[in-house]
Amino acid sequence: MRLVSAGWVTLGENGAVYVTEANEKGVLELSALGAPQRRIGSDVLKGAQGVAVAGRLLYVADSEANVVAVYDLETGKRVHPHSVQ
């Protein structure tokens, strides 16, 4: 797992970095030192664009599915999709 083509970037409260990638699905989580940790939403997200963190939630704008998906950063699981139609 490595960063190939960085897109949108945001920082988490714990210093983690969250990056969308043009050629990959999902959001790559990097440690504060830049080491890849996990990929969030790769099984669901089709075109991750914008990304933001609020508390323990990760918000990801998916341009292909036309939704803002919300993930719990502790579990990495999707908790609630919001339509942006």
MDTraj code that builds the backbone (N, CA, C; nanometers):
import mdtraj as md
import numpy as np

residues = "MET ARG LEU VAL SER ALA GLY TRP VAL THR LEU GLY GLU ASN GLY ALA VAL TYR VAL THR GLU ALA ASN GLU LYS GLY VAL LEU GLU LEU SER ALA LEU GLY ALA PRO GLN ARG ARG ILE GLY SER ASP VAL LEU LYS GLY ALA GLN GLY VAL ALA VAL ALA GLY ARG LEU LEU TYR VAL ALA ASP SER GLU ALA ASN VAL VAL ALA VAL TYR ASP LEU GLU THR GLY LYS ARG VAL HIS PRO HIS SER VAL GLN".split()
xyz = np.array([
    [0.0846, -0.1163, 0.0000],
    [0.0000, 0.0000, 0.0000],
    [0.0904, 0.1243, 0.0000],
    [0.0743, 0.2084, -0.1025],
    [0.1541, 0.3296, -0.1082],
    [0.0762, 0.4389, -0.1798],
    [0.1178, 0.5609, -0.1600],
    [0.0548, 0.6768, -0.2225],
    [0.1033, 0.6873, -0.3655],
    [0.0083, 0.6922, -0.4612],
    [0.0444, 0.6948, -0.6020],
    [0.0214, 0.8330, -0.6637],
    [-0.0986, 0.8854, -0.6516],
    [-0.1300, 1.0156, -0.7127],
    [-0.2198, 1.0945, -0.6174],
    [-0.1588, 1.1740, -0.5326],
    [-0.2310, 1.2470, -0.4281],
    [-0.3311, 1.3454, -0.4859],
    [-0.4447, 1.3559, -0.4149],
    [-0.5488, 1.4516, -0.4512],
    [-0.5726, 1.5443, -0.3340],
    [-0.6901, 1.5344, -0.2754],
    [-0.7266, 1.6157, -0.1594],
    [-0.6601, 1.5619, -0.0345],
    [-0.6251, 1.6521, 0.0574],
    [-0.5554, 1.6143, 0.1802],
    [-0.6196, 1.6847, 0.2992],
    [-0.6310, 1.6136, 0.4120],
    [-0.6747, 1.6754, 0.5370],
    [-0.6009, 1.6095, 0.6525],
    [-0.5969, 1.6780, 0.7648],
    [-0.5296, 1.6271, 0.8840],
    [-0.6300, 1.5866, 0.9895],
    [-0.6007, 1.4774, 1.0591],
    [-0.6825, 1.4331, 1.1710],
    [-0.6289, 1.4913, 1.3000],
    [-0.7085, 1.4813, 1.4044],
    [-0.6697, 1.5366, 1.5339],
    [-0.5463, 1.4694, 1.5925],
    [-0.5243, 1.3442, 1.5562],
    [-0.4103, 1.2699, 1.6099],
    [-0.2841, 1.2849, 1.5257],
    [-0.2872, 1.3750, 1.4267],
    [-0.1724, 1.3963, 1.3396],
    [-0.1729, 1.3111, 1.2149],
    [-0.2695, 1.2196, 1.2030],
    [-0.2793, 1.1370, 1.0830],
    [-0.3151, 1.2253, 0.9635],
    [-0.2735, 1.1817, 0.8456],
    [-0.3009, 1.2525, 0.7214],
    [-0.3910, 1.1638, 0.6364],
    [-0.4961, 1.2239, 0.5786],
    [-0.5910, 1.1499, 0.4951],
    [-0.5848, 1.2070, 0.3548],
    [-0.5614, 1.1180, 0.2553],
    [-0.5373, 1.1618, 0.1180],
    [-0.6255, 1.0846, 0.0206],
    [-0.6950, 1.1582, -0.0692],
    [-0.7636, 1.0917, -0.1792],
    [-0.6632, 1.0750, -0.2916],
    [-0.6875, 0.9761, -0.3772],
    [-0.5981, 0.9515, -0.4898],
    [-0.6773, 0.9401, -0.6184],
    [-0.6241, 0.9990, -0.7251],
    [-0.6926, 0.9990, -0.8539],
    [-0.7092, 0.8586, -0.9115],
    [-0.6109, 0.7727, -0.8928],
    [-0.6129, 0.6400, -0.9553],
    [-0.6558, 0.5272, -0.8622],
    [-0.6893, 0.5580, -0.7400],
    [-0.7271, 0.4562, -0.6429],
    [-0.8634, 0.4887, -0.5829],
    [-0.9312, 0.3879, -0.5354],
    [-1.0577, 0.4090, -0.4656],
    [-1.0300, 0.4222, -0.3170],
    [-1.1114, 0.5007, -0.2498],
    [-1.0957, 0.5156, -0.1067],
    [-1.0011, 0.6283, -0.0690],
    [-0.9718, 0.6338, 0.0609],
    [-0.8862, 0.7371, 0.1178],
    [-0.7709, 0.6672, 0.1897],
    [-0.6496, 0.7095, 0.1607],
    [-0.5329, 0.6508, 0.2246],
    [-0.5035, 0.7264, 0.3538],
    [-0.4900, 0.6525, 0.4636],
    [-0.4525, 0.7113, 0.5921],
    [-0.3027, 0.6926, 0.6103],
    [-0.2339, 0.8038, 0.6387],
    [-0.0910, 0.8007, 0.6657],
    [-0.0673, 0.8410, 0.8101],
    [0.0352, 0.7859, 0.8715],
    [0.0712, 0.8273, 1.0072],
    [0.1254, 0.9705, 1.0012],
    [0.1448, 1.0308, 1.1165],
    [0.2014, 1.1654, 1.1224],
    [0.3409, 1.1706, 1.0595],
    [0.4072, 1.0555, 1.0520],
    [0.5402, 1.0475, 0.9912],
    [0.5357, 1.0086, 0.8433],
    [0.4137, 0.9880, 0.7893],
    [0.3981, 0.9572, 0.6477],
    [0.3912, 0.8113, 0.6107],
    [0.3894, 0.7211, 0.7088],
    [0.3806, 0.5779, 0.6794],
    [0.2357, 0.5382, 0.6520],
    [0.2081, 0.4663, 0.5417],
    [0.0713, 0.4217, 0.5130],
    [0.0185, 0.3325, 0.6257],
    [-0.1051, 0.3569, 0.6682],
    [-0.1677, 0.2802, 0.7760],
    [-0.2798, 0.1901, 0.7254],
    [-0.3712, 0.2481, 0.6485],
    [-0.4846, 0.1711, 0.5950],
    [-0.5526, 0.2527, 0.4867],
    [-0.6380, 0.1847, 0.4096],
    [-0.7192, 0.2517, 0.3085],
    [-0.8641, 0.2408, 0.3546],
    [-0.9315, 0.3542, 0.3632],
    [-1.0696, 0.3606, 0.4120],
    [-1.1645, 0.3774, 0.2936],
    [-1.2691, 0.2950, 0.2896],
    [-1.3738, 0.3083, 0.1883],
    [-1.3417, 0.2545, 0.0517],
    [-1.2345, 0.1809, 0.0378],
    [-1.1961, 0.1320, -0.0950],
    [-1.2964, 0.0335, -0.1544],
    [-1.3777, -0.0295, -0.0706],
    [-1.4770, -0.1247, -0.1197],
    [-1.6053, -0.0564, -0.1648],
    [-1.6238, 0.0723, -0.1320],
    [-1.7491, 0.1423, -0.1618],
    [-1.7284, 0.2676, -0.2460],
    [-1.6299, 0.3472, -0.2119],
    [-1.6082, 0.4740, -0.2811],
    [-1.5630, 0.4513, -0.4246],
    [-1.6175, 0.5320, -0.5157],
    [-1.5835, 0.5178, -0.6567],
    [-1.4978, 0.6326, -0.7078],
    [-1.5189, 0.7516, -0.6535],
    [-1.4454, 0.8680, -0.7007],
    [-1.4235, 0.9676, -0.5887],
    [-1.3459, 0.9287, -0.4882],
    [-1.3221, 1.0149, -0.3725],
    [-1.2567, 1.1452, -0.4170],
    [-1.3143, 1.2551, -0.3769],
    [-1.2614, 1.3871, -0.4113],
    [-1.2263, 1.4627, -0.2844],
    [-1.3179, 1.5452, -0.2348],
    [-1.2931, 1.6215, -0.1133],
    [-1.2932, 1.5327, 0.0087],
    [-1.2174, 1.5734, 0.1098],
    [-1.2070, 1.4950, 0.2328],
    [-1.1888, 1.5910, 0.3506],
    [-1.2560, 1.5600, 0.4628],
    [-1.2454, 1.6440, 0.5825],
    [-1.2622, 1.5567, 0.7058],
    [-1.2040, 1.6021, 0.8169],
    [-1.2154, 1.5322, 0.9446],
    [-1.2815, 1.6253, 1.0450],
    [-1.3764, 1.5703, 1.1200],
    [-1.4392, 1.6425, 1.2315],
    [-1.4497, 1.5438, 1.3469],
    [-1.3670, 1.5641, 1.4490],
    [-1.3665, 1.4694, 1.5609],
    [-1.3186, 1.3342, 1.5145],
    [-1.4000, 1.2317, 1.5385],
    [-1.3609, 1.0964, 1.4970],
    [-1.4274, 1.0539, 1.3664],
    [-1.4850, 1.1515, 1.2932],
    [-1.5517, 1.1213, 1.1666],
    [-1.4728, 1.1744, 1.0474],
    [-1.4698, 1.0927, 0.9411],
    [-1.4064, 1.1293, 0.8155],
    [-1.5174, 1.1476, 0.7119],
    [-1.5231, 1.2645, 0.6496],
    [-1.6223, 1.2944, 0.5462],
    [-1.5530, 1.2905, 0.4112],
    [-1.6134, 1.2146, 0.3177],
    [-1.5525, 1.1993, 0.1857],
    [-1.6572, 1.2280, 0.0784],
    [-1.6281, 1.3267, -0.0069],
    [-1.7155, 1.3561, -0.1208],
    [-1.6816, 1.2578, -0.2321],
    [-1.7808, 1.1801, -0.2732],
    [-1.7640, 1.0821, -0.3797],
    [-1.8330, 1.1363, -0.5039],
    [-1.7562, 1.1858, -0.6000],
    [-1.8133, 1.2489, -0.7193],
    [-1.8813, 1.1497, -0.8121],
    [-1.8396, 1.0260, -0.8115],
    [-1.9011, 0.9246, -0.8977],
    [-2.0367, 0.8793, -0.8438],
    [-2.0482, 0.8623, -0.7126],
    [-2.1727, 0.8147, -0.6513],
    [-2.2645, 0.9299, -0.6097],
    [-2.2147, 1.0537, -0.6165],
    [-2.2941, 1.1718, -0.5810],
    [-2.3377, 1.1717, -0.4350],
    [-2.2485, 1.1340, -0.3450],
    [-2.2771, 1.1335, -0.2013],
    [-2.1573, 1.1861, -0.1231],
    [-2.1851, 1.2271, -0.0002],
    [-2.0789, 1.2534, 0.0961],
    [-2.0870, 1.1386, 0.1956],
    [-1.9875, 1.0523, 0.1934],
    [-1.9863, 0.9358, 0.2811],
    [-1.9160, 0.9719, 0.4114],
    [-1.9663, 0.9168, 0.5221],
    [-1.9101, 0.9455, 0.6539],
    [-1.8565, 0.8153, 0.7130],
    [-1.7306, 0.8196, 0.7598],
    [-1.6648, 0.7024, 0.8171],
    [-1.6218, 0.7295, 0.9604],
    [-1.6337, 0.6288, 1.0448],
    [-1.5851, 0.6348, 1.1819],
    [-1.4360, 0.6037, 1.1769],
    [-1.3529, 0.6959, 1.2231],
    [-1.2080, 0.6756, 1.2153],
    [-1.1562, 0.5689, 1.3099],
    [-1.2309, 0.5368, 1.4132],
    [-1.1864, 0.4304, 1.5038],
    [-1.2030, 0.2938, 1.4397],
    [-1.3140, 0.2749, 1.3678],
    [-1.3418, 0.1443, 1.3074],
    [-1.3101, 0.1393, 1.1588],
    [-1.3070, 0.2559, 1.0932],
    [-1.2884, 0.2603, 0.9487],
    [-1.4134, 0.2259, 0.8712],
    [-1.5257, 0.2084, 0.9402],
    [-1.6506, 0.1683, 0.8751],
    [-1.7385, 0.2887, 0.8442],
    [-1.8136, 0.2750, 0.7356],
    [-1.9063, 0.3794, 0.6941],
    [-2.0224, 0.3855, 0.7927],
    [-2.0544, 0.5066, 0.8379],
    [-2.1614, 0.5208, 0.9356],
    [-2.2855, 0.5875, 0.8802],
    [-2.2706, 0.6724, 0.7767],
    [-2.3887, 0.7402, 0.7250],
    [-2.3588, 0.8097, 0.5932],
    [-2.4320, 0.7760, 0.4875],
    [-2.4153, 0.8492, 0.3622],
    [-2.5114, 0.9676, 0.3582],
    [-2.4658, 1.0792, 0.3041],
    [-2.5507, 1.1965, 0.2861],
    [-2.5605, 1.2248, 0.1362],
    [-2.6814, 1.2386, 0.0861],
    [-2.7010, 1.2688, -0.0545],
    [-2.6690, 1.4150, -0.0834],
    [-2.6077, 1.4404, -0.1952],
    [-2.5788, 1.5778, -0.2361],
    [-2.6429, 1.6071, -0.3713],
    [-2.7578, 1.5476, -0.3950],
    [-2.8263, 1.5641, -0.5238],
    [-2.8835, 1.7011, -0.5384],
])
top = md.Topology()
chain = top.add_chain()
for i, resn in enumerate(residues, 1):
    res = top.add_residue(resn, chain, resSeq=i)
    for name in ("N", "CA", "C"):
        top.add_atom(name, md.element.get_by_symbol(name[0]), res)
traj = md.Trajectory(xyz[None], top)
